[in-house]
Amino acid sequence: MDNPAATLHCPNYRCQAANPPVNKFCQNCRTPLKRRYLWALGSGLEAYQLESVIANRYVLVNERILLDTKPATPPDTPQEIPPELLPYLRLSPYGLHIPQVYGRLTGSGEHPGSQIWLLEEAPIQETDAAGSQGQLFPPLSRVWKEAPAIRQLNWLWQIANLWQPLSHEGVATSLLNPNWLRPEGSILHLLELRRDAAPTLKQLGQCWSQFIPEASSPATQFLDQLCDQLIQGKIRTAEQLVGLLDQAIKDCGQWQSRRYQIFTSTDSGPVRHHNEDACYPPIGQLQSPSTDENALAIVCDGIGGHEGGEIASGLAINILREQVERLNFDRDHWNPTHLTLQLEQAACAANDAISQQNDSEYRSERQRMGTTLVMAQTSAHEIYITHVGDSRVYWVTRQGCHQITQDDDLASREVRLGYTFYRYAVRQPSSGSLIQALGMASSTTLHPTTQRFILDEDSVFLLCSDGLSDHDRVEQYWQTEILPILDGQVDVPTAAEHLIEIANRQNGHDNVTLALIYCQVTASGDTKPTELAPPQPESLPLPITSQMPTVAAIVPSQQKTQQLIRPKRRPWGLLLAIVVLLVVGAGMAYLLLPRRWIQGFVSQSSNSDPPVSVSVTPSPTARSTPTPETVSSLENLTLMQVTRSTIINSEGQDVPLLLRLKPPEENLSPIRLVPRGSVLQVIRQSSDSGEDDWLKLRVCSAGTRSADTQSVQTAIEQSANSTPESPTLSDAKERGNIYPQVQPGDRGWIKVVNIRSNFELNFNPTSEQLGVCTSEPPSEASTPALSSPKSP
């Protein structure tokens, strides 16, 4: 047909046949026709009328909503990234809630100057209750009063979890716009992001106050008190806010019951002679735990070729099962952060077991065997998803299907670092190269990701290897193959069988393995809703954050990936010119200025920042936030007190503050946790300035943990005498890979960049805080100079 608006092209990249818009399946290859709706940013779209065709592919179906009629054709993705779009890229790990940049729409014909940016995964429903297509989901304010207490608190809990990463990117004000908060069932989406003045938790409390009058009766008083505490400043951090909502949601979760059905299946595929994948529970057996009994499912995609990948995946399954069986799921001692840490450490234990077998068999580089991992563990009203590699987990509800894991590949890393758009990155030859997998290196370089979600509605979770997820097969077939499970039209084993057939027929290039978890949520007949207990910030335990070290690039598998060779975009010419000008200017100043001026300036500089010693008693009200500039001027014997035991990594996530006991270039250096309240003494700093510089420190005294976390503290103390550099498998099981705490007298290294907001320089130390630092400073004669620090 002449008018592209009258045709919808097949999303199958091998077909792309044109179809009438009323078709649900491609008339050529029978692939379900995906309707990809996009949200438009920028100006220029108002010049077009509804049903207009833009750029020969996009149809304007509603105000700022477009339909891509050619979803298999890559969109326009320029290499230059506007600054206002960087938060979308850096927040890509939160893609369940935040839309991602799809591409650029440049006007032509009558509107050549317009430039519009398109967002995918925006809260747009394909068909609403009235049958209209391409409509936004209703705003939170409209659906709020119809939701039960657990759903209302779940929405607020998601906002609280987004507060810190969005604040880190300067876009947290987006969470205060009620019109941009669009729920899709239990999942809360943001329509778009906007930079503005940094909002406070007080403003968040004021925003939430509007929901109190229409809150569900069991949650009304709790929400009223919660908002009051936010406004009065009694809740100081987003972490505290999440903890308070966690406690309330736990109480609400007792008013519901959950029942699971689990089924796994695997197939070698039409072209592979052996199957490197593994899964749990055993394939072909429908598991139906009793009501509210915890459920576990694991999928591992082996890497390493014949007699390699299948060994790694099978070993990972066995170790993970052993680790999870030891976890405490007692509701009376429920601690979601602790459980998250334990699940990540279980992944580390499996990693170490595979890595040690590689080492014992002298496997190196591409000969090393490994495996990806996706694991789902339910606990009461929650499900925990642990992930390493490019196997995926999808969350299917009656409203939609969402990928909730982000691939550990080069394309996703490029996006997360803000280098390029995803739709451009995936077209590069090495985009699918893995940056990490279990077994490729020590756990010190592993970054397992564990997310948790509230279960308050019927859902299906699909865990699968890339043999199924490649080429968007799940997105294309979830409505026909998975959604019927929720309506009772198809049982779980039949759905799994159909998905295996689709993977072999439509992809067919790899093994395929999947696990389906069907969760049914019903009202509990045993427990009736009651008024929720008031929020009590003082009762919250000291947070325990999980270890998420910097991810090192893993040597890709010969079967699955290729080495990435990407020129780094650095403005070296400009930097070199600036350095030359600075050097020339300094030389001229030295030659031309009178010597007494220079000496006076040096004298003033040296007196402006006197070192803190035991005899100095600064004002207790004087507080300062160290910056790289102040750190660079630190002298020997400077004291600092740790004010926060966690730092924010490049992904906006909280990770522990760690002390390396050996110079940073020794990659397997033992690591110790630095708790809040510890007092450290600066011994030496590296000679070069910059964010990769390191400070050598001595621990004067170590902070303490509250009694609420005594069980974790005990586990840490038990591991104090272990050897972190090369733990045995039995050691890893016993100590759970939890790092021991620093002890007075310990010496080690911390990055300068981590000093920014975690230390107080101006404080009045007590003799107890000074600890071992009341003695003479340690000699550095035997310590080698650190000329070229490396990232751990």
N, C-alpha and C positions, 0 to 999 in steps of 0.2 A: 504494500500500500504506500501511497505517496506521503501520507501524514504519519510521522513516527508515533504520534500520540495514540494512534489506533492500534499499535502493535506493542507487544511485550516480548523482548528477546529472551531466549532460554538462558538461564544462569550457568548451564553446563558449558564450560569453556571449549569443549570439543564439539559442541553443537551450535549454540547461539542462534537457532532458527527463530524467525519472527512468528508470533502467535497473536490471535485476537485477544483483546483484553479480558474477555469473559472466560478464557481457558484457565483451568487449574493445573493442568499438566501440559508439557510441551507436546505438540502434535507430532513431533518428529522422533524424540527419544524418550518421551514419557517422564522426564524429570519434572518434579513439582516446580511451578513457576513462582519464584521468590519475588515479592514486591518490596523493594528496598526504599523506604521513605527516609528523607533527609531533612534536617532542620537548617535553615539558612541564616548566616550571620553577615552583617554588613549592609551597605546601602546599595540601591539600584534595582532591587527586586520589585519595588512598588511601581516601577514603570511597566511591568508586564501584567496582563490580565489573566484571570483564571483559565486553565486549560491551554495556556500558551506553552509552546515548545521552545526550550532554551538550549543552545549549543547542540541541537539536533539529537538530544537524548533525554533531557530533563523536562518533565511536565509539571507545571505549577498546579497542584491539586487543591491547595488551601493556602491561607496566609502564611508565608514563610515555610511552607512544607512542599517539597518536590518529590516526585517519583522518578527514580532512575530506571529507564526502560531498557538499558543495556548493562545489567549488573556484571556481566562477564568481561566487559571492556574496562581496562584500568582508567580511573579518572585522572584529570590534570592535577599533578602534584609537583609544584615548583620546588627547587632546592632551597630558595631563600624562605626562611620561616619568620613571619612577623612576630615581634615580641609578645603581642597579646595572645598568640596561639600557643606559646611555650608551656603555659600551665596545663593545657590539655594533654600535651605529650608527656610531660613529667608525671602527671597523675594517671597515666595509662594503667598502672596496676589496680586502680580503682574503677575500671571500666564498667563494672556492674552498676555503678551509680552515676558515672560521669560520661557524657558522650565523647566520642573521639573524632578527630578531623578526618574527613573522608577525602576531600579534594577541593579544588578551586573551580569556580564557575566564572568565566570571563565573558562579558557581554559582546555581542556582535550585531551587525546589521544596524538597526535603529538605535541601539544602546551599546556602542563600542567601548565606552569608558567605564562601565560598571564592573566591579569585582566583588564576588560573593564567595564566602567560605561555607562549605557544606559539612555538617556534622552527622555521623552515623550513630546508631544505638541511642538515639534520642527517645524520650518517652512518647512515642507515636504508635498508636494502635492501628493495626491493619484494617480492622472493621470494628466499629463501635456497636452499641446495643441497637441503634437505629438503622444499622446497615450501611452507614456512611464510611467511606474509606479514607485513610490518611488523616485521622483526627488525633489531637493531643489527648493524653490521659488527663482526667480532671485534676485540678490542683489539690493539694493536701487539705486546704481549708474546706473544700466541698465534700470530701469523703470522710473527714475526720469523725464526725458524730455518728456515722454508721458502723464504725469499727469497734470490736471488743477491746478491753483494756490491754491485753497482751499485744495486739496489733498496734495500738496507739503508742505504747511504750517502745515497741520494736522500731517504729519509724523514728522516734526521738533518739533511740540508741544508735541508729545508723547515722543520724546527723552528728551526734557526739563523737562517733568514731571518725567522721570525716573532718571534724573541726581542726585537729592538729595538722594533718597533711595539707589541707587547703590554706590554713594560716601560713604554713611554711612557704607556699607559693603566692601569698598575698591575695587570695581570692576567697577567703572565708566569708566575706560579706554576701556571697552568693547564697549562703545558707540562711540568710535573714530575709530573703525575698520569698514570701509565701507563694507567689505565682510561679516561681521556678521549681518548687518542690512538687513533683508529680509521682504519686505512688502507682505502682503496677502490682496490685495485690499486696503482698507483704514487702515487696522490694521498692525502695524509695529511689527515684531518679532525680537528677538535676537537669534542667533544660539547657542551661549554658552557664558559663563562668564570667565573672566580671571583677576586675581589679578595683579596689577602693581603699579608703582608710582602714587600717587594721581594726576590726571590731573586737569587742571584749565579751567575756562570758556574761557580764551584766546585761549587755544588749541582747544576748541570746536568751537570757531569762525573761527579759521584757517581751521579746518576740513570742516566746512560748506561752506567755501569760494569756494571749488571745485564745488559746485552745482550752483553757480551764473550764469555762462555762459549759462546753459541750463534751467534756471528757467523760468516759465511761465511769459510772458511779464508784466502782472499787478503786479507781485511780485518781479521782478528783482531788481528795485531800493530799495524797502523795504529790501530785503534780503541782498543787498550790504551794506546798512547802518547798518543793524542789526549786521552783521559780523564785520564791522568796530568798532562798539561800544563794542562788546565783546572783540576784540583784544586790544582796547585801555583801557579796564577796566572800561568803563562807566556803563556797566551792571555788577553789583557786585554779584548778587545772582541768583540762578535758579528760584526763585519766581518772580523776576523782568522779567526774560526772558519769563516765562510762560505768565505773564501779557501782555507783548508786543505782543506776538504771538496771544493771545486771542483777542486783539483789531483788528489785521489784519484779523483773521479768521472770526470775526463778520462781517467785511465789505465784505469779500468774500461770506459769507452766504446769503447776500442780493441779490446775483446774481443767487440764486437758490430758488425754492419753494418746500415745503414739504406738502404732503397730507397723512393722516393716516386712517386706518381702524382698529377698536378695537372690539374684541369679547371675551367674557368670558364664561366659562362653568364649571360645578361642578357636582360631582356624589358621593354618599355615598360609592360606591364600593360593591363588592359581599358579603363581610363578616361583614361590619359595619351596625348597625341598625339605626344610625342617623349620620348626617353630621355636623362635627365641623368646617368646613371651611367656608370662606366667601370671596367675591370678588367684585370688582367694575370695570367697569360699571355693571348694572344689567345683569344677565345671559340671554343668548338667544337673545340679541338685538345687532345687528351690528351697531356700532357707526362709523359715517363718518364725522368728523368735517370738516369745510370748510378749504380751502388751508391756510397753515401756522397758523391755530388755534391750540392752545396748547392741548395736549392729556394727559390723566391720566388713569393709570390702577393700581390696587392693588390686591394682593392675600395674604390671611392670613390663616394659618393652625392652628386651635385651639388646645389647650392643656388643659387637666383638666377633661376629662371624661364627662359623661352626665350632661347637664345643667351647664357646665363650659366652655369647649372649644368654643362652638358656641356663648356663651355670650361674651367672650373675643374677638373673631375674629370679631363679628358684631360691638362691641363697638369701636374696633380699626378702622374699616372702616369708621364709622361715624365721629370720631374725626379727622382722617387724612383728610377726605374730607373737613371738616370745616376749618382746618388749611391751606390746600393748596388753598382754595378759597380766603383766605385773602392775599395771596402772590402777590407781584407786579412783573408782567412779562413785564413791559414797557421796550422796547428796548433802549429808551433814557436814562434810569437809570439802565442799565444792569450791574450787578455785580455778576459773577458766584460764587465767594467765599461766598458772603453774601447769595445767594440763597441756596448754599450747606448747610450752617449753619442753615438756616430756615427749610429746609427739615429734617435735623437731629433733630432739636428741635420739629418739628411736631411729629416725632416718639417718642420723649421723652414725649410729651403731651399725646399721646395715651397710653404710658406705665404708666404714673402716674394715668390716669383715671382708668385703669384696676387694678393697684396696690391698689388704694384707695378703690375700690369696694371689693377687696380681704380682705383688712383690716376691712372694715365695716361689712363684713360677717364672720369675725374671721377665715378666711382660713389661714392655715399655711403649710409650707413645701409642700408635694406632693398634698395637697388639694387645693393649689392655682391654679387658672385658669390663662392661658396665651395664647399667640399666636405668631407664627412666622410672618415675614413681608417681602414681596418684593413689591416695588412700583416703577413705572416708570412714570416720569413726563417730557414731552417735553417742550422745550422753544427755539423758533427760530431754530437755526441750531444745537441745542444740545439736548441730552436726559440725564436725571439724574436718577440714579438707587439707591434707598435707601433699605437697607437690614438689617434684624436682624433674626437670627435663621438659619434653614437648608432648607428653601424654596429657590428656585434658579431662576436665570435669565440666559437665553441663547441668544446669538447673532448669528443669521443665515444670512449669505450673500451668494452670488453665489460661493464664494471660499471655505467656510467652516462653521463650527458650533463651537462656543466657549462658555464655561461656564464663565461668567464674575463676578459671586459672589463666595465668599469662605464661605463654611458652618461654622457656629458658633458652631462647635462640638469639642469634645475632640481630635479626630484624627487630624483635621486641626490645633488645637492649639499646639499639640505636634510637628508637622512639623514646624510651624511658629517659635517656640522657639528653633528649631534646635536639638530636642531630638531624632527624628527618621524619617525614610523615610515614605512617605504617603502610599505606597503600603504595608508596614508592619503595619502601624498604623490602617488602615481600617480593618485589619483581627482580631483585638483585640475585645473581647466581648463587651466592653463599648465604642467602637469608635464612635458610633452615639449619645452618650449622649450630650445634648445641654449644652453649657456654658452660653448662655443667650437667653432670649425671652422676648417679651413685657409682662409686668404685674407681673413678678416674684419678683421684688425688686424696690427700688427707682431709679430714673433716675441718681442719682449720681454714680451708678454702671453700667449704661447701656452704651454700645458702639455701637451706630448705625453707619453704614458705608454708605456714599454717594459717588458714583463715577459719573463722567460725560464723555460723549463721543460725538465726532463730527459726525454729520449725513451728509455724502457727497455721499452716494450711497444707492440704494434700500436695505432694510433690513427687517428682521422679528425678533422681540424680543418676546421670550417665557418666561412668568412668570409662575411658577408651584410649587405645593407642592411636597413633597417627594413621594406621591402616584404615580406620574409619573416618577420622576427623578431617583428613586431607581433602582439599577442594570443596570445603563447606558442605560436606554431605549431611552432617547433623543438622545444620541450619536449613537445608533443603527438605529433609524428610522427618523432622520432629513432629510436625502436625499430623502426618499420616501414619507414623509408626510408634511414637511414644505418647502423644497426647491421648489416644484412645485408652491407654492404661488407666488414666484418671477417671474416665467415664465408664469403666468396666466393660468396654467393648472388646479388649484384647488382654490376655493374661501376660504376665511378665516373660515367661519362657518363649512364647510365640513372638513377642516383640524383639527379644534378643536374637532369635533365629532370623527374623526378617532383616535386622540391621547387619548381621554377618553376611547375608546374601547381598545386600546393597553394597557393602564394602568390597566384596569380591567382584561384583559385576561392574560397579561404577569406578572403583579405584583399581584394586587387583594387583598393586605393585608390592605389597608388603603383607606380613602377618597381621592379623586383626584380632584384638582381644578387647572384651568389654565386661563391665559389671553394671547391672541395673539395681538401684535401691528405690523401692516404691514405699513411700511414707504416707500413712493414713492418719490424720489427726481428727480426733473426736472429743466432744465434751466428756469430762470424767464424771461418772455418776457417784464417785466416792467423796469428792471434795467440792464444796460449794464456794462460789466467789465470796470473799470477805474484803473488808477495807484493808488496803495495803499498809504495812508498817511505815512510819515516817522515815524519810531519808536521814541517815546519820553519818556525815562525812568522817567523824572521828573514829568510827568503827571499822573503817576500811583498812585492810592490811597493807603494809608497805609493798609497792608493786615489784614483781619479779619479771624482768623483761627477758625475752629469748635472745639467744645469740644469733646474730645475722652478720657474719663477717663479709668483708668485701669479696665479691665473686671473681675468681680468677678464670681466665679462658681455659677451657678443657680441650685437649686434643680431640678433634672430631673423629667419629667412627668412619672407617673406610667405606662402610656400606650406606651410611645415612647422611653424611655431611661432607663438606669440603672446607678447606682452610680459607678463612676470610683474609683478603688483602685489600685494605681500604685506606686510601690516602687520608691522613688527618687534615682537617680544615683548620689550619692555624695561621694567623696573620703574622708570619715570621718577618716579613719585610718591614711592616710597620713597627714591630717590637724592636727589631735591630736598629731602625732609625732612631727610635726613642732612646735606646741605650747609648748610641753614639753621641746624641745631643747632650745627654746627661753627663757623660764622661768628659766631653769637651768643655761643657759649662763648669763642671767642678774644677777642671784644670785651670781654666782662665781665672776662676775665683781665687784659687790658691795662689796664682802668680800675681794678680792685680790688687787683691784686697790687703790692707795692712795686717801684719801678723797679730797685732793686739786685738783686732776684731775677731779673727778666727779663734784665738785663745779664749777670748771672753765668751764667744758662742759655745765653744766646747765645754767651758766651765759651767755655764748655765745649764746646758743639756745634762751634764753629769749630776748636777744638783737637783734637777727637777723630779727625778724618780729615785729617791733614796731606797736602798734595799731594806726589806722588813727583817728585823732580827728580834731576838728574844727580849731585848731591852726596850724596844719601841712599843708604845702603847697608843695606837691610833684611836680616834673617836669611834665608839661602837656604832654610831649612826652613819658613818661614812661608808658607802658601798660603791663599788665600781664593777662594771662588766668588762673583763679583759678583752682586748682585741688583738689581732696579730701585731699591731704597732706597739701596744704595751708589752706584749710578750717578748717582742724582739729586743726590748730594752732591759729585760730581767737580768739582775746580777746574781752572783753566787749567793747561796743561803736564803733566797727569797722563799717565803712560806705562802701557801695558798690552801684554802679549805674547799672541799668538794661540796657544792650546793645541790647537785643533781647527779644521780648515779647512772643516767642514761644520756645518750646523744641522739641526734637525728641524722640518719644516713642520707645518701643522695636520693633515695626513693621516698623521703619523708616519713620513714618509719623509725620508731624508737628501738635503739640497740644498746647493749650494755656499754658502760665506760670500762675499758680494759687496759691493763698495764702489761706491757711485754717485758719479760725479765731479761731478755737478751737483745742485742742491737737489732733493729728492724730488718736488716738484710738477711738475718737468719730466719728463714720463713717458718720453721717449725719451733719457734720460740715458745716456751711455756707462757701461759696467759693467766692473769688473775683479775677477778672482778674488783672494782673500786667502789665501795658503797658510799652513800651520802654521809657527810660528816667527817670523812677522812681528811687528815692534814698531811700535805705533801711538801717536800723541800726540793727546790730546784738545784740540781748539781751542775748540770751543763746543758747547753743547747747547741744544736748543729750550726755550722758557720753560715750556711746559705739561708736567706730569708725566703719565705713562701709558704704555701699551704701544705707542702709535703715535708716541712721541717719537723723535727722531733725534739722533745725535751727529755733529758734524763732526770729522773726524780727519785727521791728516797721517801719511803712511807714513814712519817713521824708517828702517826697513830691511825688506826683503822676505825671507820664508822661501824655502827652496830645495826642489826636488823631487829624488827619488832618480834614479839612472841608469836604473832599470828603466822609468821613464816618460819617457825622453828623446824618444821619437817624438812623444808628445803635447806635451811641452814645446816641441819644435821648431815644431809647428803653431801653438802659442800665440804664440811669439816672432814667427813670420811674420805674424801678424795684428795685431801691436802698432801698426803704422802705418795700419791700415785705419780706416774710419769706421763705427762700429757703429750710428750713428743712422739712416743711410739706405744700407745696403749694396746694391750692385748685384747682379744675379743672378750674374754671373761672379765677383764678390768672394765671394758666399756659397758658391759651389761651391769656390773655392780655399781659403778658410780654414775651411770646415766649420762656421761659426758657433760656434767655440770662443772663449770670452772670453780676452783677454790677461791676464797676471798683473800685479798692482800693481808699481810701481817706486818706489824711494825718492824722496820729495818729492811724490808724488801726494797730493792732498787730495780728500776726498769724504765721503759720508754712509753711516752704518750705523744700523739701528734699535736702540733701546735694548734691546728685548726679546731681541735676538740676542746681547747681552753676557752673558746669564745664566751660561752654562756654557762659553763659548768663549775666555775671557780670564783671564789671571793678572795681578793688580795688584801683588802683592808678589813681586818678583823683582829680582835684582841684575844690571842691564844692563851688558854690556861696551861698550867704545867702538865696536866693530864693530856691535853691535846698535843703539846710539844713532844711528849713521849721520848723516843730515842734521839730526837733532834736537839735535846739539851746538851748533848755531848759534842765533841769536835766533829766537824764535817768529814765525811769519808774521803780518803785520798783517791784521786783519779789517775794516778801515775800508771796504773796497770790497765786502764781502760783505753782501748783503741779509739782514735778519732773517727767520727762519723762524717765522712766527706760527701757521700752520695746516698742519702736515705732512700729507701724503697718502700712502697706501700706494702702493708702486710698482706 
